[in-house]
Amino acid sequence: MVTEEINKAIVSECNTWYSTLAAYSEKINKLKRELYFFAPGKTGHDVLLGIEHFHNQIHIQLINIHDLKHEIKGQIKEAERYPRIGHRIPHHYLKDKLDLLVSDLDQLEDDFHQFVQQ
């Protein structure tokens, strides 16, 4: 059985994760704007492939951010509605997904900047 104090800590941590993902969403949207600024006039085959790759990856990662934010918001609502019981989605599962996504997003940002500076 989950105590109310633990539940409040879970809600607080979920809110922090949600804010983190919102910040990453802004960061990835900034990368998209950078890509749109970089792309016009590029004609090299490898450059065009890179542009397409990063366009696709940015789109996919924005969807991943949205989906995880949705899961976290569901966890928050469930925790607020039922403060004395466990949750359908284990808290550590969401943390693992967040850590993996943040790692992927950081790698995407690094790879993108390396590509643009070539």
N, C-alpha and C positions, 0 to 999 in steps of 0.2 A: 504494500500500500504506500502511496506517495503522500508525504506530508505537504501541508500547504506551503511551508517554507521552501521545500525542494521545488515544488511547483512554481513558486514565484521566481526562483533562480532559473528554472528552465525557460519561463516566459521571458525573463530579462535577457538570457543568453540568445534566445531565438530573435528577439528584437535587435540585438547587436548584429547577429548574422544577417538579418534582413537589411539593416543599414549598410553593412559591408557590401552586400550584393547590389544594392542601389548605387553605391559609389562605383562598383565595377561596371555596372551598366552604363553609367555616364562615361567612364574611361573607355569602354569598348565603342560606344557611339562616337567618341572623339577620334578613335582610330579609324572608324568608318569615314568620318569627315576628312581625315588626313589622306585616306586612300582615294577618295573622290577628288581631292585636290591634286594628288600625285599622278593619277591615271591619265588624264587627258594628254593626248599627243604622243603617248608611248606606243612604239610600233614593234619593238623587238619581241620575237616569239617567246623567249624565256621570261621577259618582263610581263608580257600579256598573260602567260600561264601563272605567274606569281600573283598578278592582280586578281585573276579569277580565283585562285586558291585562297587568298586572304579575304576576298569578298565573301566567299562561301563560308570560311571559318568564322568570320565576324558574325554572319547571319546565324550560324549554328550556335555559337556561344551566347548570343543574345537570347535565343530560344531556351538554351540550357539555364541561363540566369533566371529567366521568367519562370520556368518550370520549378526550379528550386525555391524561388521566392514564394511561389504558390504553395508548395509543400510546407514551408516554414510557417506561412500565414495560417494554414490549416492546423498545424501543430499548436500555434498560439491560441487559436479559437477553441480548439479542443481542450487545451489546458485551462483556459479561462472558464469554459462551460462546466468542466468536470475536474475541479481542483484536487479532489481526494483520490483519484484513481489513476492507474497507469495509462499509457497512450498507445494507440495503434502502431504508430511509427516510433521505434526506439530512438531516443534522443541522440545516441552515439552514431546511429545510422545517418542522420542528417548532418552531423559534424563531419563524418567521413566524406560524405558527398560534397560538402562545402570545401573541405580541404583539397580534395581532388580537383574540383572546379577552379578554385583560386590558383592552384598550381598550373592548370592548363591555360588559364587566362593570362597569368604572368608570362608563361612561355610564349603564348601568342603575341603578346605585346613586344617581347624581346625579339622574336623572329621577324615581326613586322618592321620594327625599326631598323633591324639589320638589313632587311630587304630594301627598304626605301633609301638607305644610305649607300647602297652599292653603286 
